[in-house]
Amino acid sequence: MFTGIKQRFTQLIVVTIVLASCNSAEAPKQEVVDTTAQTSMEPAATSFPVSMVNNKKDPTCGMPVTAGISDTAHYKDKVIGFCSSGCKDEFKLAPEANIAAAELQ
């Protein structure tokens, strides 16, 4: 009779140790990605060709599109080039007020 109780007690101890060791393992750290550089006002490293846009200057900041186009938008059947996604986002807030600075071709 005591053999069965000893066996159950031993099993309980083993299960408790296993569960305790699994619980004490360090959780994997999640990587934090900084996205602030993706929305900066600086030109991107990659660029769209100038021939695909209908403007000479970024309508938001005035930078010439020949310096680099990192984002585009369609506005009144025209493709507008922007030096950054931040400039594009700002343009979308008030396109009528900014379009004159684009120097459309």
Stockholm file with secondary structure:
# STOCKHOLM 1.0

chainA/1-105         MFTGIKQRFTQLIVVTIVLASCNSAEAPKQEVVDTTAQTSMEPAATSFPVSMVNNKKDPTCGMPVTAGISDTAHYKDKVIGFCSSGCKDEFKLAPEANIAAAELQ
#=GR chainA/1-105 SS CHHHHHHHHHHHHHHHHHHHHHHTSCCCCCCCCCCGGGGCSSCCSSCCCGGGCSBSBCTTTCCBGGGCCCEEEEETTEEEEESSHHHHHHHHHSHHHHGGGGCBC
#=GC SS_cons         CHHHHHHHHHHHHHHHHHHHHHHTSCCCCCCCCCCGGGGCSSCCSSCCCGGGCSBSBCTTTCCBGGGCCCEEEEETTEEEEESSHHHHHHHHHSHHHHGGGGCBC
//
